[in-house]
Amino acid sequence: MDTPQGSLAGSRPGAGVADEPHALPGFDAVARLAATRLDTPLVALLLADGSAFWYTPPGTSDPIRLDGALLAACRQAMRRGLAEVVPDARDDPRFVSAGTEPAHAAVGFFACEPVFALDGQLLGALFAADRHPHPPPHTGELGALRDAAALAGTGVALRHYLERTDPATGLPHRNAFFADLHAQLPGERDSAWLVAIEVAPVARFHAFIRAMGHTYADALMRAVAARVHDWAGPGMQLYQVGASRLAVLLGGPQGELPSARLDALVARLREPIDCLGVPLTLQPGVGLLRVEARELRGGDPLRRVMSASHAAQDSVPGWAVYDHAQDERQRQEFFLVTELAAALSERTELELHYQPRVQLASGRCVALEALARWRHPTLGAVPPGVFVPLAEQAGLMRSLTDWVLDHGLAQLAAWLRNGLDVKLSLNVSSADLDATLEARLGAAARRHAVPLARLELEFTEGTAIHHSDATRCHLAALRAAGVGIAIDDFGIGYSNLDALRQMPASCLKIDQSLVRGLDTSRHDAAIVRSMVALGRELGFRVVMEGVETAGVLAAVRDMACDEVQGFHIAHPLRAAEVAGWLHRHAAAAPADRPRD
């Protein structure tokens, strides 16, 4: 069946299911009732908003088209708001297409029954049509048509409810929020205040669902909505705009809410709540935004106010006014995360640079630390201090580590084949510290034919110290296989000496922030000297990071450390520069060796 022009939707022949995003609940049953009792091959419902639904019983060989002439006749009858039956419509000019004689009309029988809302408002009309004339319908047939029209009115009311209301909580939902917001801002200079409420962090809310089910989550949202209702004043409308998000639209000329009112809302939401007998404390966030009418064209005020509520969850007051600069940072971070995911899977923007580590006693380069670098095609160089934390937050860290393992070991294999005697040090994150690490590293080593004894894994002090006994077992297995384990950035975390003693590490790298001031700060020198002594007593090989000047190198020589690394030794090198640097460094006089 062809769909007429206009805001129309219809049913597939015999399917009885409307093909519209907001299908009319129960229309298939209503239409089947009318078509059966009146014995017609077409039942149609036309609404005052211009939408239409139609139904053709299964097995109809020659269905009637809801063409322009029939549609115009239906609209005319609908506007009258009266019941009408035309047993023989062949001579009725309303049912004649342009250029067709009345005697050749496509409709032979026509019946119409108005559809009203409960308050008496005319919603539209229900129609039945056939190609052939019918005898005048008897009382039972007319009653069936009236009943079908009444049911259709109920369906229209239900559709309107569903278009505005979340069935689980009974609150108006996101579509209703935007409709009401637009209605409240008719003029270019009109404005309104919005409040967004994050009930709990998304991960925690999903944990509620996993543990207790969707029924519990729905009950929780109803309980929280009740608290917000108690807080809200006259003219404030509450909406559910997400699975764990609510919004309040301040009606009329209300200005910005005073801080005391927002403090009161946060205090209500932070109070322990008993939901279905399970007590819990939420971590809410409340955002506030002033939106102007001109911002509705192509803008998304709900996204912006939710940006503020999300940021407020980790703040002390628990509420925040929308901050454009902060929002832009979040959008940039999201852009970078998506771009990093693409770079890891399909592009060639990532590369490894290698920073030499030199043995202090002999001046020989004993290891190269692989450092990930990202040059974006439009943003240019993205610092590791930016994209590495984003990778950790977005769950991309394991993918990034696997990329580093594969490319770093491939390069090490090439250097070994060319006779370079070096080890490779690789940074590994907290996300990698599980039972799969040994298998992932072993697979990469076998793939590139690299001995495990040529590798060292670096973990930050906090990562290494704050992991479980199982983690230490995984690291011990790697250590037994010949892999070196280095504790990186030592001295700036919360050192647990007992845990440090039990860690199966072979190397301690003292953080560069402590090393840089060795030649100028007596206190820094005392701290570092004690750390070096501690590391040596515990059996670690001690490495000084951040050796960037000759003065720092001279100060380091007075301490019992083993290796040094920093810009005074060498800046991170591209893979193609490593061999040349190693040869020049090996050929230099001992006094000149530790230089770039």
C-alpha positions in Angstrom: 0.0 0.0 0.0 1.4 3.4 -0.9 1.6 6.0 1.8 -0.1 9.3 0.9 1.8 12.5 1.2 1.6 14.2 4.6 2.3 13.3 8.2 1.0 9.8 7.8 1.8 6.3 9.0 0.1 3.1 8.3 -0.2 -0.6 8.9 1.2 -3.3 6.7 -1.7 -5.3 5.2 -2.8 -7.8 7.7 -0.1 -7.0 10.2 -2.1 -4.7 12.4 1.0 -2.9 13.7 1.5 0.8 13.0 4.8 1.7 11.3 5.3 4.9 13.2 7.9 5.7 15.9 5.0 6.5 18.3 2.6 3.8 17.2 -1.0 4.1 18.5 -1.4 1.6 21.4 -4.2 -0.9 20.6 -5.0 0.3 17.1 -4.7 -3.2 15.6 -7.4 -4.5 17.9 -9.7 -1.5 17.4 -9.4 -1.7 13.6 -9.9 -5.5 13.6 -13.1 -5.1 15.6 -14.5 -2.5 13.2 -13.4 -4.3 10.1 -14.9 -7.6 11.3 -18.3 -6.2 12.4 -18.7 -3.9 9.4 -17.1 -6.3 6.9 -14.9 -3.7 5.3 -11.4 -4.0 3.8 -10.2 -0.7 5.1 -10.4 0.9 8.6 -8.6 4.2 9.0 -8.0 6.6 11.9 -7.3 10.2 11.1 -6.2 12.5 14.0 -6.4 16.3 14.2 -2.6 16.6 14.4 -2.5 15.2 10.8 -1.3 11.7 11.6 -3.2 8.7 10.2 -3.3 5.0 10.8 -5.0 2.3 8.6 -5.6 -1.4 8.6 -6.4 -3.9 5.9 -7.5 -7.4 7.1 -5.3 -10.3 6.1 -6.2 -12.0 2.8 -7.6 -8.8 1.2 -7.0 -9.3 -2.5 -7.8 -5.8 -3.7 -7.2 -3.3 -0.9 -8.5 0.2 -1.0 -5.9 2.9 -1.2 -6.1 5.8 1.1 -5.6 8.2 -1.9 -6.0 11.9 -2.1 -9.7 11.9 -2.7 -10.5 9.5 0.2 -8.1 11.3 2.5 -9.7 14.7 1.7 -13.2 13.2 2.4 -12.0 11.8 5.7 -10.6 15.2 6.7 -13.8 17.0 5.8 -15.9 14.5 7.8 -13.5 14.7 10.7 -13.7 18.4 11.0 -17.5 18.2 11.2 -17.2 16.0 14.3 -20.4 14.1 13.5 -21.2 10.4 12.9 -22.0 9.7 9.3 -22.9 6.6 7.2 -23.1 6.5 3.4 -24.4 3.1 2.3 -23.9 3.9 -1.4 -21.1 6.3 -1.9 -20.6 5.8 -5.7 -22.4 9.0 -6.6 -20.9 11.1 -3.7 -18.5 13.6 -5.3 -16.3 13.6 -2.1 -15.0 10.1 -3.1 -14.1 10.9 -6.7 -10.5 11.4 -7.7 -9.7 14.3 -10.1 -10.8 13.6 -13.6 -13.0 10.7 -12.6 -16.8 10.5 -13.0 -18.8 10.1 -9.8 -20.2 6.7 -11.1 -16.6 5.4 -11.1 -15.7 6.3 -7.5 -13.3 3.9 -5.8 -15.4 3.9 -2.6 -18.9 2.3 -2.5 -19.5 2.4 1.3 -18.3 4.9 3.9 -18.8 5.3 7.6 -17.4 7.8 10.0 -17.4 8.0 13.8 -15.8 10.9 15.7 -13.1 10.2 18.3 -13.3 12.3 21.5 -11.0 12.7 24.5 -12.4 12.2 28.0 -12.8 16.0 28.3 -14.9 16.1 25.2 -12.1 17.5 22.9 -12.4 16.3 19.3 -9.3 14.2 18.6 -10.1 12.9 15.1 -12.4 10.3 13.5 -12.5 6.6 12.8 -13.5 5.5 9.2 -14.6 2.3 7.5 -14.7 2.0 3.8 -15.4 -0.6 1.1 -15.4 -0.7 -2.7 -19.0 -2.0 -2.8 -22.2 -0.4 -1.4 -23.5 -1.9 1.9 -27.1 -2.2 3.2 -27.7 0.4 5.9 -25.9 -0.9 9.0 -28.0 -2.2 11.8 -27.8 -1.1 15.4 -25.1 -3.7 16.4 -22.8 -2.6 13.6 -23.2 1.1 14.5 -22.6 0.2 18.1 -19.4 -1.6 17.2 -18.2 1.4 15.3 -18.9 3.7 18.2 -17.1 1.3 20.6 -14.1 1.1 18.3 -14.0 4.9 18.2 -14.1 5.1 22.0 -11.3 2.6 22.2 -9.3 4.6 19.7 -9.7 7.7 21.8 -8.3 5.8 24.8 -5.3 4.7 22.6 -4.7 8.3 21.6 -4.7 9.4 25.2 -2.4 6.6 26.1 0.0 7.6 23.3 0.0 11.1 24.5 0.8 9.9 28.0 3.6 7.7 26.7 5.0 10.5 24.6 5.5 12.6 27.8 5.8 10.1 30.6 8.3 7.5 31.8 6.1 4.5 32.7 8.5 3.3 35.4 8.5 6.5 37.5 5.5 8.3 36.2 7.6 11.4 35.6 7.6 13.4 32.4 10.6 12.2 30.3 13.1 13.9 28.1 10.8 14.5 25.1 8.4 16.3 27.5 11.3 18.3 29.0 12.3 19.7 25.6 8.7 20.4 24.5 8.0 22.3 27.8 11.4 24.2 27.5 10.6 25.3 24.0 7.1 26.4 25.1 8.5 28.4 28.0 10.9 30.3 25.7 8.7 31.7 22.9 10.6 35.0 22.5 14.2 35.5 21.3 15.1 37.2 24.6 13.4 34.7 26.9 15.5 32.6 29.3 15.0 29.9 31.9 17.0 28.1 34.6 17.6 24.4 34.6 18.7 22.1 37.3 20.1 18.6 36.5 20.5 15.9 39.2 22.9 13.0 38.8 21.6 10.5 41.3 24.8 8.4 41.4 27.9 7.9 39.3 27.0 5.8 36.2 29.2 2.9 37.1 27.7 2.7 40.6 24.2 3.0 39.3 24.9 0.1 36.9 26.2 -1.8 39.9 22.8 -1.3 41.6 21.1 -2.8 38.6 23.5 -5.8 38.4 23.1 -6.5 42.1 19.4 -5.8 42.6 17.8 -5.6 39.2 15.9 -2.9 37.2 12.9 -3.1 39.6 15.2 -1.8 42.4 16.7 0.9 40.2 13.2 2.1 39.2 12.1 2.2 42.9 15.3 4.1 43.8 14.5 6.7 41.1 11.0 7.1 42.5 12.3 7.5 46.0 14.8 10.2 44.9 12.2 11.9 42.8 10.0 12.1 45.9 12.8 13.9 47.8 13.2 16.4 44.9 9.4 17.0 44.8 9.5 17.8 48.5 12.3 20.3 47.9 10.9 21.9 44.7 8.8 25.0 45.0 5.8 26.3 43.0 6.4 26.5 39.3 9.2 23.9 39.3 8.5 20.8 37.1 10.5 17.6 37.6 11.5 15.3 34.7 13.3 12.0 34.3 15.8 12.6 31.5 18.0 9.5 31.9 18.3 6.2 33.7 19.9 7.9 36.7 19.3 11.5 35.9 16.5 14.0 36.8 16.0 17.6 35.7 14.0 20.5 37.1 12.7 23.3 34.9 12.1 26.5 36.8 8.9 28.1 35.4 8.0 31.7 35.0 10.4 34.6 35.8 12.3 32.8 38.5 15.9 33.8 38.8 19.0 31.8 39.7 18.5 29.6 42.8 20.4 30.9 45.9 23.2 28.7 47.1 21.3 27.9 50.3 18.5 26.3 48.2 21.0 24.2 46.3 22.8 23.2 49.5 19.4 22.1 50.9 18.8 19.9 47.8 22.2 18.3 48.0 21.8 17.7 51.8 18.4 15.9 51.1 20.0 13.7 48.4 23.0 12.8 50.5 20.8 11.5 53.4 20.8 7.7 53.6 17.9 6.2 51.7 16.1 2.9 52.4 14.9 1.4 49.1 13.0 -1.8 49.2 14.6 -2.6 52.5 18.2 -2.0 51.3 19.9 1.0 52.8 22.4 3.0 50.8 24.0 6.4 50.5 24.1 8.1 47.1 26.8 10.3 45.6 24.6 13.0 43.9 25.6 15.9 41.7 23.5 18.9 41.0 24.1 21.2 38.1 22.6 24.7 37.3 22.4 26.4 33.9 20.7 29.5 32.5 19.6 28.9 29.0 18.4 31.5 26.5 15.9 30.9 23.7 18.4 31.5 20.9 20.5 28.6 22.4 17.8 26.1 21.6 18.5 26.2 17.9 21.2 23.6 17.3 22.2 23.6 21.0 21.7 21.0 23.7 21.0 22.7 27.1 20.4 19.4 28.7 23.8 18.1 27.8 25.4 21.3 29.2 23.6 21.2 32.5 24.4 17.5 32.9 28.0 18.4 32.4 27.8 20.6 35.4 26.0 18.0 37.5 28.6 15.3 36.6 31.4 17.6 37.6 29.6 18.4 40.9 29.6 14.7 42.0 33.2 14.9 43.1 33.0 18.4 44.7 32.6 19.2 48.3 29.3 21.2 47.9 27.9 18.7 45.5 26.5 21.3 43.1 28.0 23.5 40.4 27.0 26.2 37.9 27.7 25.3 34.3 31.3 26.2 33.4 31.9 26.6 29.6 35.7 26.2 29.9 35.4 23.0 31.9 32.8 21.7 29.5 35.1 22.3 26.6 37.9 20.4 28.3 35.6 17.5 28.8 34.6 17.6 25.1 38.2 17.8 24.1 39.0 14.8 26.3 36.2 12.8 24.7 37.5 13.7 21.3 41.0 12.7 22.2 39.8 9.3 23.6 38.0 8.5 20.4 41.0 9.6 18.3 43.3 7.5 20.5 41.1 4.5 20.0 41.3 5.0 16.2 45.1 5.5 16.4 45.5 2.2 18.2 43.5 0.3 15.7 43.9 1.7 12.3 46.3 4.6 12.0 50.1 5.3 12.2 50.2 8.3 14.5 51.7 6.5 17.5 55.4 5.8 17.7 58.0 4.8 20.4 60.9 6.9 21.4 63.7 5.4 23.5 65.6 7.0 26.3 69.0 5.5 27.2 69.8 4.4 30.8 73.5 4.5 31.6 75.5 2.5 34.2 77.2 5.1 36.4 80.4 3.1 37.1 81.2 2.1 33.5 79.3 4.7 31.5 77.9 1.9 29.4 74.3 2.1 28.1 72.5 -0.9 29.7 68.9 -0.3 28.8 66.5 1.8 26.7 63.1 2.9 28.1 60.3 2.8 25.5 58.2 5.9 25.7 54.9 6.2 23.7 54.5 9.4 21.6 51.4 10.5 19.7 51.4 13.0 16.8 47.8 13.7 15.8 47.3 14.8 12.2 45.5 18.0 13.2 46.4 18.6 16.8 50.1 17.9 16.5 52.0 16.3 19.4 49.8 15.2 22.2 51.8 15.0 25.4 51.9 11.6 27.2 50.8 13.3 30.4 47.5 14.0 28.5 46.8 10.9 26.6 48.1 8.2 29.0 45.7 9.2 31.8 42.8 9.5 29.3 43.6 5.9 28.1 43.5 4.7 31.7 40.1 6.5 32.3 38.6 5.2 29.1 39.6 1.6 29.4 42.2 1.8 26.6 45.3 1.2 28.7 45.6 -2.5 28.0 45.3 -1.8 24.2 48.0 0.9 24.5 50.2 -1.5 26.5 49.8 -4.3 24.0 50.7 -1.8 21.2 53.8 -0.8 23.1 54.7 -4.4 23.7 54.4 -5.4 20.1 56.2 -2.4 18.6 58.8 -2.2 21.3 59.8 -5.9 21.1 59.8 -5.8 17.3 62.3 -2.9 17.5 64.4 -4.7 20.1 64.5 -7.8 18.0 65.9 -5.7 15.1 68.6 -4.2 17.3 69.6 -7.6 18.6 69.9 -8.9 15.1 72.2 -6.0 14.3 74.5 -6.7 17.3 73.3 -4.1 19.7 73.7 -5.3 23.3 70.7 -3.6 25.1 67.7 -4.3 27.2 64.3 -2.8 26.8 62.3 -1.2 29.7 58.5 -1.0 29.2 56.0 1.0 31.3 53.0 -1.0 32.4 49.9 0.4 34.2 47.7 -0.8 37.0 45.2 -2.0 34.4 47.8 -4.6 33.2 48.5 -6.1 36.6 46.5 -9.3 36.4 46.9 -13.0 35.5 47.0 -12.2 31.7 50.1 -10.1 31.8 52.6 -13.0 31.8 50.8 -14.6 28.9 50.6 -11.3 26.9 54.2 -10.5 27.4 55.3 -14.1 26.7 53.3 -14.2 23.4 54.9 -10.9 22.3 58.3 -12.2 23.2 57.8 -15.4 21.2 56.3 -13.6 18.3 59.4 -11.4 17.9 61.9 -14.1 19.2 63.1 -11.9 22.1 64.5 -13.5 25.3 62.5 -12.5 28.3 65.8 -11.7 30.1 66.2 -8.7 27.7 63.0 -7.1 29.1 62.2 -5.0 32.2 58.7 -3.9 33.3 58.3 -0.6 35.1 55.4 0.1 37.5 54.8 3.2 39.5 55.3 3.1 43.2 51.6 3.4 43.9 50.7 0.7 41.4 53.2 -1.7 42.7 52.6 -1.2 46.4 48.8 -1.2 46.5 48.1 -4.5 44.8 47.2 -7.8 46.2 49.1 -11.0 47.0 47.9 -12.4 43.7 49.5 -9.5 41.9 52.8 -10.1 43.6 52.5 -13.8 42.6 52.1 -12.7 38.9 55.1 -10.4 39.2 57.1 -13.1 40.9 56.4 -15.5 38.0 57.6 -12.9 35.5 60.7 -12.3 37.7 61.4 -16.0 37.7 61.2 -16.1 34.0 64.0 -13.5 33.8 62.0 -10.3 33.3 63.2 -7.4 35.3 60.8 -5.5 37.6 61.4 -1.9 38.3 59.5 0.4 40.7 59.2 3.7 38.9 58.7 7.2 40.4 59.8 6.1 43.8 59.7 8.6 46.6 56.5 10.6 45.6 53.9 8.0 46.6 52.8 6.7 50.0 55.5 4.2 50.5 54.6 1.1 52.5 58.0 -0.3 53.4 56.7 -3.7 54.4 55.0 -4.1 51.0 58.1 -2.8 49.3 60.1 -5.4 51.0 57.8 -8.2 49.7 57.6 -6.8 46.2 59.5 -9.1 43.7 61.3 -6.1 42.1 64.9 -5.8 41.0 65.2 -2.1 40.4 64.2 1.1 42.2 63.9 4.3 40.1 64.0 7.4 42.2 61.6 10.1 40.9 63.1 12.9 38.9 61.3 15.6 40.9 63.6 14.7 43.8 66.7 14.3 41.7 66.6 17.6 39.8 67.5 19.6 42.9 70.4 17.5 44.2 73.1 20.1 43.4 71.2 23.0 44.9 69.1 21.6 47.8 70.7 20.1 50.8 67.3 18.7 51.9 66.7 17.0 48.6 70.2 15.5 48.6 69.6 14.1 52.2 66.3 12.6 51.2 67.7 11.0 48.0 70.8 9.7 49.8 68.6 7.9 52.3 66.4 6.5 49.6 69.5 5.2 47.8 70.8 3.6 51.0 67.4 2.0 51.6 67.2 0.6 48.1 70.6 -0.9 48.2 69.9 -2.4 51.6 66.8 -4.1 50.2 68.8 -5.5 47.3 67.5 -3.2 44.5 69.5 -1.8 41.7 69.0 2.0 42.1 68.4 4.3 39.1 68.3 8.1 39.3 65.8 9.7 36.9 65.9 13.4 35.9 69.7 13.8 35.6 69.5 16.9 33.5 72.6 18.9 34.3 76.3 18.3 34.9 75.8 19.5 38.5 73.2 16.9 39.2 75.4 14.2 37.6 78.3 15.2 39.9 76.0 15.1 42.9 74.8 11.6 41.9 78.4 10.3 41.6 78.8 10.9 45.3 75.9 8.5 46.0 75.9 4.7 45.8 73.4 4.5 42.9 73.8 2.2 39.9 72.4 3.9 36.9 71.3 7.3 35.7 68.8 8.6 33.1 67.9 12.1 32.0 68.3 14.8 29.4 72.0 15.3 30.4 72.6 11.7 29.3 70.3 11.7 26.3 66.8 12.9 25.3 64.4 10.3 24.1 65.5 9.1 20.7 63.6 7.9 17.6 64.3 4.3 16.8 66.4 5.3 13.8 68.7 7.4 16.0 69.4 4.8 18.6 72.2 2.9 16.9 74.1 6.0 16.0 73.9 7.4 19.5 75.0 4.1 21.1 78.1 4.0 18.8 79.0 7.6 19.5 78.4 7.1 23.3 80.6 3.9 23.3 83.4 5.7 21.4 83.4 8.8 23.7 85.9 9.3 26.4 84.6 8.2 29.9 84.5 11.8 31.1 82.4 12.8 28.1 80.1 9.9 28.0 77.1 11.0 30.0 76.0 13.7 27.5 73.5 13.9 24.7 
